[in-house]
């Protein structure tokens, strides 16, 4: 049972890390999109 518990905790930590990385990528995409929109506004 201990082994199962530690495995579950490890998976939980990894899931949290992946979630954080996904959130970071999402924020980065939003910034890129925002920059691209501003550039288009300048070129008009």
mmCIF entry with sequence, helices, sheets and N, C-alpha, C, O atoms, coordinates in Angstrom:
data_MODEL
# 
_entry.id   MODEL 
# 
_entity.id                         1 
_entity.type                       polymer 
_entity.pdbx_number_of_molecules   1 
# 
_entity_poly.entity_id                      1 
_entity_poly.type                           'polypeptide(L)' 
_entity_poly.nstd_linkage                   no 
_entity_poly.nstd_monomer                   no 
_entity_poly.pdbx_seq_one_letter_code       
;(UNK)(UNK)(UNK)(UNK)(UNK)(UNK)(UNK)(UNK)(UNK)(UNK)(UNK)(UNK)(UNK)(UNK)(UNK)(UNK)
(UNK)(UNK)(UNK)(UNK)(UNK)(UNK)(UNK)(UNK)(UNK)(UNK)(UNK)(UNK)(UNK)(UNK)(UNK)(UNK)
(UNK)(UNK)(UNK)(UNK)(UNK)(UNK)(UNK)(UNK)(UNK)(UNK)(UNK)(UNK)
;
_entity_poly.pdbx_seq_one_letter_code_can   XXXXXXXXXXXXXXXXXXXXXXXXXXXXXXXXXXXXXXXXXXXX 
_entity_poly.pdbx_strand_id                 A 
# 
loop_
_entity_poly_seq.entity_id 
_entity_poly_seq.num 
_entity_poly_seq.mon_id 
_entity_poly_seq.hetero 
1 1  UNK n 
1 2  UNK n 
1 3  UNK n 
1 4  UNK n 
1 5  UNK n 
1 6  UNK n 
1 7  UNK n 
1 8  UNK n 
1 9  UNK n 
1 10 UNK n 
1 11 UNK n 
1 12 UNK n 
1 13 UNK n 
1 14 UNK n 
1 15 UNK n 
1 16 UNK n 
1 17 UNK n 
1 18 UNK n 
1 19 UNK n 
1 20 UNK n 
1 21 UNK n 
1 22 UNK n 
1 23 UNK n 
1 24 UNK n 
1 25 UNK n 
1 26 UNK n 
1 27 UNK n 
1 28 UNK n 
1 29 UNK n 
1 30 UNK n 
1 31 UNK n 
1 32 UNK n 
1 33 UNK n 
1 34 UNK n 
1 35 UNK n 
1 36 UNK n 
1 37 UNK n 
1 38 UNK n 
1 39 UNK n 
1 40 UNK n 
1 41 UNK n 
1 42 UNK n 
1 43 UNK n 
1 44 UNK n 
# 
_struct_asym.id          A 
_struct_asym.entity_id   1 
# 
_struct_conf.conf_type_id            HELX_P 
_struct_conf.id                      HELX_P1 
_struct_conf.pdbx_PDB_helix_id       AA1 
_struct_conf.beg_label_comp_id       UNK 
_struct_conf.beg_label_asym_id       A 
_struct_conf.beg_label_seq_id        2 
_struct_conf.pdbx_beg_PDB_ins_code   ? 
_struct_conf.end_label_comp_id       UNK 
_struct_conf.end_label_asym_id       A 
_struct_conf.end_label_seq_id        43 
_struct_conf.pdbx_end_PDB_ins_code   ? 
_struct_conf.beg_auth_comp_id        UNK 
_struct_conf.beg_auth_asym_id        A 
_struct_conf.beg_auth_seq_id         2 
_struct_conf.end_auth_comp_id        UNK 
_struct_conf.end_auth_asym_id        A 
_struct_conf.end_auth_seq_id         43 
_struct_conf.pdbx_PDB_helix_class    1 
_struct_conf.details                 ? 
_struct_conf.pdbx_PDB_helix_length   42 
# 
_struct_conf_type.id          HELX_P 
_struct_conf_type.criteria    ? 
_struct_conf_type.reference   ? 
# 
loop_
_atom_site.group_PDB 
_atom_site.id 
_atom_site.type_symbol 
_atom_site.label_atom_id 
_atom_site.label_alt_id 
_atom_site.label_comp_id 
_atom_site.label_asym_id 
_atom_site.label_entity_id 
_atom_site.label_seq_id 
_atom_site.pdbx_PDB_ins_code 
_atom_site.Cartn_x 
_atom_site.Cartn_y 
_atom_site.Cartn_z 
_atom_site.occupancy 
_atom_site.B_iso_or_equiv 
_atom_site.pdbx_formal_charge 
_atom_site.auth_seq_id 
_atom_site.auth_comp_id 
_atom_site.auth_asym_id 
_atom_site.auth_atom_id 
_atom_site.pdbx_PDB_model_num 
ATOM 1   N N  . UNK A 1 1  ? 0.838  -1.209 0.000   1.00 0.00 ? 1  UNK A N  1 
ATOM 2   C CA . UNK A 1 1  ? 0.000  0.000  0.000   1.00 0.00 ? 1  UNK A CA 1 
ATOM 3   C C  . UNK A 1 1  ? 0.873  1.258  0.000   1.00 0.00 ? 1  UNK A C  1 
ATOM 4   O O  . UNK A 1 1  ? 0.563  2.231  -0.688  1.00 0.00 ? 1  UNK A O  1 
ATOM 5   N N  . UNK A 1 2  ? 1.953  1.237  0.765   1.00 0.00 ? 2  UNK A N  1 
ATOM 6   C CA . UNK A 1 2  ? 2.841  2.399  0.798   1.00 0.00 ? 2  UNK A CA 1 
ATOM 7   C C  . UNK A 1 2  ? 3.376  2.725  -0.592  1.00 0.00 ? 2  UNK A C  1 
ATOM 8   O O  . UNK A 1 2  ? 3.478  3.886  -0.989  1.00 0.00 ? 2  UNK A O  1 
ATOM 9   N N  . UNK A 1 3  ? 3.718  1.651  -1.322  1.00 0.00 ? 3  UNK A N  1 
ATOM 10  C CA . UNK A 1 3  ? 4.264  1.851  -2.662  1.00 0.00 ? 3  UNK A CA 1 
ATOM 11  C C  . UNK A 1 3  ? 3.226  2.509  -3.567  1.00 0.00 ? 3  UNK A C  1 
ATOM 12  O O  . UNK A 1 3  ? 3.542  3.401  -4.356  1.00 0.00 ? 3  UNK A O  1 
ATOM 13  N N  . UNK A 1 4  ? 1.997  2.056  -3.437  1.00 0.00 ? 4  UNK A N  1 
ATOM 14  C CA . UNK A 1 4  ? 0.913  2.625  -4.239  1.00 0.00 ? 4  UNK A CA 1 
ATOM 15  C C  . UNK A 1 4  ? 0.704  4.090  -3.887  1.00 0.00 ? 4  UNK A C  1 
ATOM 16  O O  . UNK A 1 4  ? 0.487  4.925  -4.765  1.00 0.00 ? 4  UNK A O  1 
ATOM 17  N N  . UNK A 1 5  ? 0.773  4.395  -2.586  1.00 0.00 ? 5  UNK A N  1 
ATOM 18  C CA . UNK A 1 5  ? 0.581  5.772  -2.147  1.00 0.00 ? 5  UNK A CA 1 
ATOM 19  C C  . UNK A 1 5  ? 1.670  6.690  -2.682  1.00 0.00 ? 5  UNK A C  1 
ATOM 20  O O  . UNK A 1 5  ? 1.386  7.792  -3.151  1.00 0.00 ? 5  UNK A O  1 
ATOM 21  N N  . UNK A 1 6  ? 2.922  6.233  -2.609  1.00 0.00 ? 6  UNK A N  1 
ATOM 22  C CA . UNK A 1 6  ? 4.011  7.079  -3.086  1.00 0.00 ? 6  UNK A CA 1 
ATOM 23  C C  . UNK A 1 6  ? 3.941  7.249  -4.598  1.00 0.00 ? 6  UNK A C  1 
ATOM 24  O O  . UNK A 1 6  ? 4.294  8.303  -5.128  1.00 0.00 ? 6  UNK A O  1 
ATOM 25  N N  . UNK A 1 7  ? 3.483  6.210  -5.291  1.00 0.00 ? 7  UNK A N  1 
ATOM 26  C CA . UNK A 1 7  ? 3.319  6.297  -6.737  1.00 0.00 ? 7  UNK A CA 1 
ATOM 27  C C  . UNK A 1 7  ? 2.232  7.317  -7.077  1.00 0.00 ? 7  UNK A C  1 
ATOM 28  O O  . UNK A 1 7  ? 2.376  8.107  -8.010  1.00 0.00 ? 7  UNK A O  1 
ATOM 29  N N  . UNK A 1 8  ? 1.154  7.286  -6.312  1.00 0.00 ? 8  UNK A N  1 
ATOM 30  C CA . UNK A 1 8  ? 0.059  8.227  -6.533  1.00 0.00 ? 8  UNK A CA 1 
ATOM 31  C C  . UNK A 1 8  ? 0.531  9.661  -6.292  1.00 0.00 ? 8  UNK A C  1 
ATOM 32  O O  . UNK A 1 8  ? 0.171  10.571 -7.038  1.00 0.00 ? 8  UNK A O  1 
ATOM 33  N N  . UNK A 1 9  ? 1.338  9.858  -5.246  1.00 0.00 ? 9  UNK A N  1 
ATOM 34  C CA . UNK A 1 9  ? 1.861  11.188 -4.959  1.00 0.00 ? 9  UNK A CA 1 
ATOM 35  C C  . UNK A 1 9  ? 2.773  11.669 -6.079  1.00 0.00 ? 9  UNK A C  1 
ATOM 36  O O  . UNK A 1 9  ? 2.734  12.839 -6.460  1.00 0.00 ? 9  UNK A O  1 
ATOM 37  N N  . UNK A 1 10 ? 3.590  10.766 -6.602  1.00 0.00 ? 10 UNK A N  1 
ATOM 38  C CA . UNK A 1 10 ? 4.496  11.117 -7.685  1.00 0.00 ? 10 UNK A CA 1 
ATOM 39  C C  . UNK A 1 10 ? 3.703  11.528 -8.926  1.00 0.00 ? 10 UNK A C  1 
ATOM 40  O O  . UNK A 1 10 ? 4.015  12.531 -9.569  1.00 0.00 ? 10 UNK A O  1 
ATOM 41  N N  . UNK A 1 11 ? 2.683  10.748 -9.253  1.00 0.00 ? 11 UNK A N  1 
ATOM 42  C CA . UNK A 1 11 ? 1.845  11.070 -10.408 1.00 0.00 ? 11 UNK A CA 1 
ATOM 43  C C  . UNK A 1 11 ? 1.156  12.415 -10.219 1.00 0.00 ? 11 UNK A C  1 
ATOM 44  O O  . UNK A 1 11 ? 1.025  13.202 -11.156 1.00 0.00 ? 11 UNK A O  1 
ATOM 45  N N  . UNK A 1 12 ? 0.723  12.660 -8.996  1.00 0.00 ? 12 UNK A N  1 
ATOM 46  C CA . UNK A 1 12 ? 0.059  13.915 -8.691  1.00 0.00 ? 12 UNK A CA 1 
ATOM 47  C C  . UNK A 1 12 ? 1.006  15.095 -8.891  1.00 0.00 ? 12 UNK A C  1 
ATOM 48  O O  . UNK A 1 12 ? 0.617  16.125 -9.443  1.00 0.00 ? 12 UNK A O  1 
ATOM 49  N N  . UNK A 1 13 ? 2.263  14.938 -8.434  1.00 0.00 ? 13 UNK A N  1 
ATOM 50  C CA . UNK A 1 13 ? 3.259  15.996 -8.620  1.00 0.00 ? 13 UNK A CA 1 
ATOM 51  C C  . UNK A 1 13 ? 3.527  16.240 -10.095 1.00 0.00 ? 13 UNK A C  1 
ATOM 52  O O  . UNK A 1 13 ? 3.618  17.385 -10.538 1.00 0.00 ? 13 UNK A O  1 
ATOM 53  N N  . UNK A 1 14 ? 3.652  15.154 -10.855 1.00 0.00 ? 14 UNK A N  1 
ATOM 54  C CA . UNK A 1 14 ? 3.916  15.285 -12.286 1.00 0.00 ? 14 UNK A CA 1 
ATOM 55  C C  . UNK A 1 14 ? 2.752  15.973 -12.993 1.00 0.00 ? 14 UNK A C  1 
ATOM 56  O O  . UNK A 1 14 ? 2.958  16.807 -13.874 1.00 0.00 ? 14 UNK A O  1 
ATOM 57  N N  . UNK A 1 15 ? 1.537  15.620 -12.603 1.00 0.00 ? 15 UNK A N  1 
ATOM 58  C CA . UNK A 1 15 ? 0.360  16.232 -13.209 1.00 0.00 ? 15 UNK A CA 1 
ATOM 59  C C  . UNK A 1 15 ? 0.340  17.729 -12.924 1.00 0.00 ? 15 UNK A C  1 
ATOM 60  O O  . UNK A 1 15 ? 0.010  18.527 -13.801 1.00 0.00 ? 15 UNK A O  1 
ATOM 61  N N  . UNK A 1 16 ? 0.690  18.108 -11.701 1.00 0.00 ? 16 UNK A N  1 
ATOM 62  C CA . UNK A 1 16 ? 0.738  19.518 -11.335 1.00 0.00 ? 16 UNK A CA 1 
ATOM 63  C C  . UNK A 1 16 ? 1.777  20.250 -12.165 1.00 0.00 ? 16 UNK A C  1 
ATOM 64  O O  . UNK A 1 16 ? 1.545  21.370 -12.621 1.00 0.00 ? 16 UNK A O  1 
ATOM 65  N N  . UNK A 1 17 ? 2.924  19.611 -12.359 1.00 0.00 ? 17 UNK A N  1 
ATOM 66  C CA . UNK A 1 17 ? 3.994  20.222 -13.142 1.00 0.00 ? 17 UNK A CA 1 
ATOM 67  C C  . UNK A 1 17 ? 3.553  20.416 -14.591 1.00 0.00 ? 17 UNK A C  1 
ATOM 68  O O  . UNK A 1 17 ? 3.773  21.478 -15.173 1.00 0.00 ? 17 UNK A O  1 
ATOM 69  N N  . UNK A 1 18 ? 2.938  19.398 -15.166 1.00 0.00 ? 18 UNK A N  1 
ATOM 70  C CA . UNK A 1 18 ? 2.452  19.479 -16.549 1.00 0.00 ? 18 UNK A CA 1 
ATOM 71  C C  . UNK A 1 18 ? 1.407  20.582 -16.665 1.00 0.00 ? 18 UNK A C  1 
ATOM 72  O O  . UNK A 1 18 ? 1.392  21.336 -17.638 1.00 0.00 ? 18 UNK A O  1 
ATOM 73  N N  . UNK A 1 19 ? 0.537  20.670 -15.664 1.00 0.00 ? 19 UNK A N  1 
ATOM 74  C CA . UNK A 1 19 ? -0.503 21.684 -15.651 1.00 0.00 ? 19 UNK A CA 1 
ATOM 75  C C  . UNK A 1 19 ? 0.116  23.076 -15.643 1.00 0.00 ? 19 UNK A C  1 
ATOM 76  O O  . UNK A 1 19 ? -0.342 23.969 -16.355 1.00 0.00 ? 19 UNK A O  1 
ATOM 77  N N  . UNK A 1 20 ? 1.162  23.258 -14.833 1.00 0.00 ? 20 UNK A N  1 
ATOM 78  C CA . UNK A 1 20 ? 1.851  24.538 -14.748 1.00 0.00 ? 20 UNK A CA 1 
ATOM 79  C C  . UNK A 1 20 ? 2.512  24.882 -16.074 1.00 0.00 ? 20 UNK A C  1 
ATOM 80  O O  . UNK A 1 20 ? 2.441  26.021 -16.535 1.00 0.00 ? 20 UNK A O  1 
ATOM 81  N N  . UNK A 1 21 ? 3.155  23.890 -16.687 1.00 0.00 ? 21 UNK A N  1 
ATOM 82  C CA . UNK A 1 21 ? 3.812  24.119 -17.973 1.00 0.00 ? 21 UNK A CA 1 
ATOM 83  C C  . UNK A 1 21 ? 2.792  24.475 -19.051 1.00 0.00 ? 21 UNK A C  1 
ATOM 84  O O  . UNK A 1 21 ? 3.040  25.346 -19.884 1.00 0.00 ? 21 UNK A O  1 
ATOM 85  N N  . UNK A 1 22 ? 1.660  23.808 -19.031 1.00 0.00 ? 22 UNK A N  1 
ATOM 86  C CA . UNK A 1 22 ? 0.611  24.091 -20.010 1.00 0.00 ? 22 UNK A CA 1 
ATOM 87  C C  . UNK A 1 22 ? 0.103  25.514 -19.827 1.00 0.00 ? 22 UNK A C  1 
ATOM 88  O O  . UNK A 1 22 ? -0.139 26.223 -20.804 1.00 0.00 ? 22 UNK A O  1 
ATOM 89  N N  . UNK A 1 23 ? -0.059 25.929 -18.576 1.00 0.00 ? 23 UNK A N  1 
ATOM 90  C CA . UNK A 1 23 ? -0.522 27.273 -18.280 1.00 0.00 ? 23 UNK A CA 1 
ATOM 91  C C  . UNK A 1 23 ? 0.486  28.300 -18.776 1.00 0.00 ? 23 UNK A C  1 
ATOM 92  O O  . UNK A 1 23 ? 0.105  29.336 -19.321 1.00 0.00 ? 23 UNK A O  1 
ATOM 93  N N  . UNK A 1 24 ? 1.771  28.014 -18.587 1.00 0.00 ? 24 UNK A N  1 
ATOM 94  C CA . UNK A 1 24 ? 2.823  28.916 -19.040 1.00 0.00 ? 24 UNK A CA 1 
ATOM 95  C C  . UNK A 1 24 ? 2.793  29.050 -20.559 1.00 0.00 ? 24 UNK A C  1 
ATOM 96  O O  . UNK A 1 24 ? 2.900  30.157 -21.086 1.00 0.00 ? 24 UNK A O  1 
ATOM 97  N N  . UNK A 1 25 ? 2.650  27.941 -21.257 1.00 0.00 ? 25 UNK A N  1 
ATOM 98  C CA . UNK A 1 25 ? 2.577  27.968 -22.723 1.00 0.00 ? 25 UNK A CA 1 
ATOM 99  C C  . UNK A 1 25 ? 1.377  28.779 -23.179 1.00 0.00 ? 25 UNK A C  1 
ATOM 100 O O  . UNK A 1 25 ? 1.455  29.541 -24.142 1.00 0.00 ? 25 UNK A O  1 
ATOM 101 N N  . UNK A 1 26 ? 0.273  28.607 -22.478 1.00 0.00 ? 26 UNK A N  1 
ATOM 102 C CA . UNK A 1 26 ? -0.951 29.326 -22.823 1.00 0.00 ? 26 UNK A CA 1 
ATOM 103 C C  . UNK A 1 26 ? -0.748 30.832 -22.660 1.00 0.00 ? 26 UNK A C  1 
ATOM 104 O O  . UNK A 1 26 ? -1.118 31.610 -23.539 1.00 0.00 ? 26 UNK A O  1 
ATOM 105 N N  . UNK A 1 27 ? -0.166 31.235 -21.543 1.00 0.00 ? 27 UNK A N  1 
ATOM 106 C CA . UNK A 1 27 ? 0.108  32.653 -21.302 1.00 0.00 ? 27 UNK A CA 1 
ATOM 107 C C  . UNK A 1 27 ? 1.034  33.201 -22.380 1.00 0.00 ? 27 UNK A C  1 
ATOM 108 O O  . UNK A 1 27 ? 0.842  34.314 -22.869 1.00 0.00 ? 27 UNK A O  1 
ATOM 109 N N  . UNK A 1 28 ? 2.041  32.406 -22.747 1.00 0.00 ? 28 UNK A N  1 
ATOM 110 C CA . UNK A 1 28 ? 2.997  32.807 -23.772 1.00 0.00 ? 28 UNK A CA 1 
ATOM 111 C C  . UNK A 1 28 ? 2.282  33.010 -25.112 1.00 0.00 ? 28 UNK A C  1 
ATOM 112 O O  . UNK A 1 28 ? 2.548  33.980 -25.822 1.00 0.00 ? 28 UNK A O  1 
ATOM 113 N N  . UNK A 1 29 ? 1.386  32.102 -25.447 1.00 0.00 ? 29 UNK A N  1 
ATOM 114 C CA . UNK A 1 29 ? 0.622  32.217 -26.693 1.00 0.00 ? 29 UNK A CA 1 
ATOM 115 C C  . UNK A 1 29 ? -0.218 33.486 -26.697 1.00 0.00 ? 29 UNK A C  1 
ATOM 116 O O  . UNK A 1 29 ? -0.306 34.177 -27.712 1.00 0.00 ? 29 UNK A O  1 
ATOM 117 N N  . UNK A 1 30 ? -0.828 33.788 -25.568 1.00 0.00 ? 30 UNK A N  1 
ATOM 118 C CA . UNK A 1 30 ? -1.641 35.000 -25.477 1.00 0.00 ? 30 UNK A CA 1 
ATOM 119 C C  . UNK A 1 30 ? -0.790 36.241 -25.706 1.00 0.00 ? 30 UNK A C  1 
ATOM 120 O O  . UNK A 1 30 ? -1.214 37.174 -26.387 1.00 0.00 ? 30 UNK A O  1 
ATOM 121 N N  . UNK A 1 31 ? 0.420  36.249 -25.132 1.00 0.00 ? 31 UNK A N  1 
ATOM 122 C CA . UNK A 1 31 ? 1.312  37.397 -25.319 1.00 0.00 ? 31 UNK A CA 1 
ATOM 123 C C  . UNK A 1 31 ? 1.723  37.538 -26.774 1.00 0.00 ? 31 UNK A C  1 
ATOM 124 O O  . UNK A 1 31 ? 1.757  38.645 -27.311 1.00 0.00 ? 31 UNK A O  1 
ATOM 125 N N  . UNK A 1 32 ? 2.036  36.412 -27.413 1.00 0.00 ? 32 UNK A N  1 
ATOM 126 C CA . UNK A 1 32 ? 2.418  36.451 -28.830 1.00 0.00 ? 32 UNK A CA 1 
ATOM 127 C C  . UNK A 1 32 ? 1.268  36.989 -29.673 1.00 0.00 ? 32 UNK A C  1 
ATOM 128 O O  . UNK A 1 32 ? 1.470  37.814 -30.564 1.00 0.00 ? 32 UNK A O  1 
ATOM 129 N N  . UNK A 1 33 ? 0.071  36.517 -29.383 1.00 0.00 ? 33 UNK A N  1 
ATOM 130 C CA . UNK A 1 33 ? -1.112 36.953 -30.114 1.00 0.00 ? 33 UNK A CA 1 
ATOM 131 C C  . UNK A 1 33 ? -1.330 38.452 -29.923 1.00 0.00 ? 33 UNK A C  1 
ATOM 132 O O  . UNK A 1 33 ? -1.646 39.172 -30.871 1.00 0.00 ? 33 UNK A O  1 
ATOM 133 N N  . UNK A 1 34 ? -1.159 38.904 -28.698 1.00 0.00 ? 34 UNK A N  1 
ATOM 134 C CA . UNK A 1 34 ? -1.311 40.315 -28.379 1.00 0.00 ? 34 UNK A CA 1 
ATOM 135 C C  . UNK A 1 34 ? -0.286 41.153 -29.136 1.00 0.00 ? 34 UNK A C  1 
ATOM 136 O O  . UNK A 1 34 ? -0.622 42.205 -29.680 1.00 0.00 ? 34 UNK A O  1 
ATOM 137 N N  . UNK A 1 35 ? 0.962  40.691 -29.171 1.00 0.00 ? 35 UNK A N  1 
ATOM 138 C CA . UNK A 1 35 ? 2.020  41.402 -29.887 1.00 0.00 ? 35 UNK A CA 1 
ATOM 139 C C  . UNK A 1 35 ? 1.715  41.460 -31.376 1.00 0.00 ? 35 UNK A C  1 
ATOM 140 O O  . UNK A 1 35 ? 1.881  42.504 -32.007 1.00 0.00 ? 35 UNK A O  1 
ATOM 141 N N  . UNK A 1 36 ? 1.273  40.347 -31.933 1.00 0.00 ? 36 UNK A N  1 
ATOM 142 C CA . UNK A 1 36 ? 0.953  40.286 -33.360 1.00 0.00 ? 36 UNK A CA 1 
ATOM 143 C C  . UNK A 1 36 ? -0.170 41.258 -33.690 1.00 0.00 ? 36 UNK A C  1 
ATOM 144 O O  . UNK A 1 36 ? -0.134 41.929 -34.722 1.00 0.00 ? 36 UNK A O  1 
ATOM 145 N N  . UNK A 1 37 ? -1.158 41.333 -32.822 1.00 0.00 ? 37 UNK A N  1 
ATOM 146 C CA . UNK A 1 37 ? -2.279 42.242 -33.032 1.00 0.00 ? 37 UNK A CA 1 
ATOM 147 C C  . UNK A 1 37 ? -1.800 43.686 -33.016 1.00 0.00 ? 37 UNK A C  1 
ATOM 148 O O  . UNK A 1 37 ? -2.232 44.496 -33.836 1.00 0.00 ? 37 UNK A O  1 
ATOM 149 N N  . UNK A 1 38 ? -0.910 44.010 -32.086 1.00 0.00 ? 38 UNK A N  1 
ATOM 150 C CA . UNK A 1 38 ? -0.372 45.366 -32.000 1.00 0.00 ? 38 UNK A CA 1 
ATOM 151 C C  . UNK A 1 38 ? 0.429  45.711 -33.248 1.00 0.00 ? 38 UNK A C  1 
ATOM 152 O O  . UNK A 1 38 ? 0.343  46.830 -33.755 1.00 0.00 ? 38 UNK A O  1 
ATOM 153 N N  . UNK A 1 39 ? 1.209  44.753 -33.745 1.00 0.00 ? 39 UNK A N  1 
ATOM 154 C CA . UNK A 1 39 ? 2.002  44.980 -34.951 1.00 0.00 ? 39 UNK A CA 1 
ATOM 155 C C  . UNK A 1 39 ? 1.094  45.263 -36.147 1.00 0.00 ? 39 UNK A C  1 
ATOM 156 O O  . UNK A 1 39 ? 1.389  46.132 -36.968 1.00 0.00 ? 39 UNK A O  1 
ATOM 157 N N  . UNK A 1 40 ? 0.000  44.530 -36.238 1.00 0.00 ? 40 UNK A N  1 
ATOM 158 C CA . UNK A 1 40 ? -0.940 44.750 -37.336 1.00 0.00 ? 40 UNK A CA 1 
ATOM 159 C C  . UNK A 1 40 ? -1.537 46.156 -37.248 1.00 0.00 ? 40 UNK A C  1 
ATOM 160 O O  . UNK A 1 40 ? -1.735 46.822 -38.263 1.00 0.00 ? 40 UNK A O  1 
ATOM 161 N N  . UNK A 1 41 ? -1.818 46.593 -36.025 1.00 0.00 ? 41 UNK A N  1 
ATOM 162 C CA . UNK A 1 41 ? -2.370 47.924 -35.827 1.00 0.00 ? 41 UNK A CA 1 
ATOM 163 C C  . UNK A 1 41 ? -1.393 48.998 -36.272 1.00 0.00 ? 41 UNK A C  1 
ATOM 164 O O  . UNK A 1 41 ? -1.803 50.026 -36.812 1.00 0.00 ? 41 UNK A O  1 
ATOM 165 N N  . UNK A 1 42 ? -0.106 48.769 -36.051 1.00 0.00 ? 42 UNK A N  1 
ATOM 166 C CA . UNK A 1 42 ? 0.924  49.736 -36.419 1.00 0.00 ? 42 UNK A CA 1 
ATOM 167 C C  . UNK A 1 42 ? 1.057  49.825 -37.938 1.00 0.00 ? 42 UNK A C  1 
ATOM 168 O O  . UNK A 1 42 ? 1.245  50.913 -38.482 1.00 0.00 ? 42 UNK A O  1 
ATOM 169 N N  . UNK A 1 43 ? 0.960  48.696 -38.616 1.00 0.00 ? 43 UNK A N  1 
ATOM 170 C CA . UNK A 1 43 ? 1.190  48.671 -40.066 1.00 0.00 ? 43 UNK A CA 1 
ATOM 171 C C  . UNK A 1 43 ? 0.036  49.272 -40.863 1.00 0.00 ? 43 UNK A C  1 
ATOM 172 O O  . UNK A 1 43 ? 0.198  49.583 -42.043 1.00 0.00 ? 43 UNK A O  1 
ATOM 173 N N  . UNK A 1 44 ? -1.118 49.438 -40.237 1.00 0.00 ? 44 UNK A N  1 
ATOM 174 C CA . UNK A 1 44 ? -2.261 49.996 -40.971 1.00 0.00 ? 44 UNK A CA 1 
ATOM 175 C C  . UNK A 1 44 ? -2.097 51.476 -41.251 1.00 0.00 ? 44 UNK A C  1 
ATOM 176 O O  . UNK A 1 44 ? -2.974 52.090 -41.860 1.00 0.00 ? 44 UNK A O  1 
# 
